[in-house]
Amino acid sequence: MKESITVGELIEMDDSRIAVCDLRDPVSFGFGTVKGAENYPPERLGELFDIPADKKIVVFCQSGQNSGEIVRLLRDSGRDAADIIGGYREYVRFIMKRDD
């Protein structure tokens, strides 16, 4: 499976088969996040490994630069994981363009 996905690919995924994980701090998360995402700030990153193994883990940060390392760690442990290209910023751009 790919290590990075687009926002469009994320939106097309079956929600019951993925765990969407926002890696940003709780304050940023509180201002808005990807639909259905749960917050996993730095102090909770270890909990990502507790997500059921039958779920694809999709992680994102603000711009997509930091989430790649988390994806590598998850994949090295045998998990199906990917990050969102462009992070939350790209998600907001995508949604705003779609709603125009």
C-alpha positions in Angstrom: 0.0 0.0 0.0 1.2 3.6 -0.7 2.9 5.5 2.1 1.2 8.8 1.1 -2.3 9.5 -0.1 -4.1 12.6 -1.5 -7.0 14.2 0.3 -9.2 13.0 -2.6 -8.1 9.4 -1.9 -8.8 9.8 1.8 -12.4 11.0 1.1 -13.0 8.0 -1.1 -11.9 5.5 1.6 -14.4 3.4 3.6 -14.5 5.1 7.0 -15.0 1.8 8.8 -11.6 0.5 7.5 -9.4 3.5 8.5 -8.3 5.3 11.6 -7.6 9.0 10.8 -5.1 10.4 13.2 -4.3 14.1 13.7 -0.7 14.5 15.0 -1.0 18.2 15.7 -1.2 19.7 19.2 -4.6 19.8 21.0 -5.1 23.6 20.4 -4.6 23.2 16.6 -6.9 20.2 16.7 -9.5 22.2 18.5 -9.6 24.8 15.7 -10.5 22.2 13.1 -9.5 18.8 11.8 -10.2 16.2 9.1 -13.6 14.7 9.4 -13.6 11.7 11.8 -10.0 12.3 13.0 -8.8 11.6 16.5 -6.0 13.7 18.1 -2.7 12.0 18.7 -0.3 14.8 19.8 3.3 13.9 20.6 2.5 12.6 24.1 0.0 10.1 22.7 2.0 8.8 19.7 2.6 5.4 21.3 -1.2 4.9 21.3 -1.1 4.7 17.5 0.3 1.2 17.9 -2.9 0.2 19.9 -5.2 0.9 16.9 -6.7 -2.4 15.7 -4.4 -4.1 13.1 -7.3 -4.5 10.6 -7.5 -0.7 10.2 -5.4 1.4 7.8 -3.8 4.2 9.9 -3.9 7.6 8.1 -1.9 10.3 9.8 -1.4 13.9 9.2 0.2 17.0 10.6 -0.1 20.7 9.6 1.8 20.6 6.4 2.7 16.9 5.8 6.4 17.3 6.7 6.4 15.5 10.1 3.9 12.7 9.5 6.2 10.8 7.2 8.5 9.7 10.0 5.5 8.3 12.0 4.3 6.4 8.9 7.7 4.8 8.5 7.7 3.7 12.2 4.2 2.3 11.8 5.1 0.5 8.6 8.3 -0.9 10.1 6.2 -2.4 12.8 4.0 -4.1 10.2 1.1 -1.7 10.2 -0.7 -0.4 7.1 -0.1 3.3 7.3 -0.1 6.4 5.1 0.1 10.1 5.5 -1.9 12.8 3.7 0.1 14.7 1.2 0.2 18.3 2.2 -1.3 17.6 5.6 -4.1 19.6 7.1 -3.4 22.6 5.0 -4.0 20.6 1.8 -7.2 19.2 3.4 -8.5 22.7 4.0 -7.6 23.8 0.4 -9.3 20.8 -1.0 -12.5 21.3 1.0 -12.7 25.0 0.2 -12.2 24.4 -3.6 -14.9 21.6 -3.5 -17.4 23.9 -1.8 -16.9 26.7 -4.3 
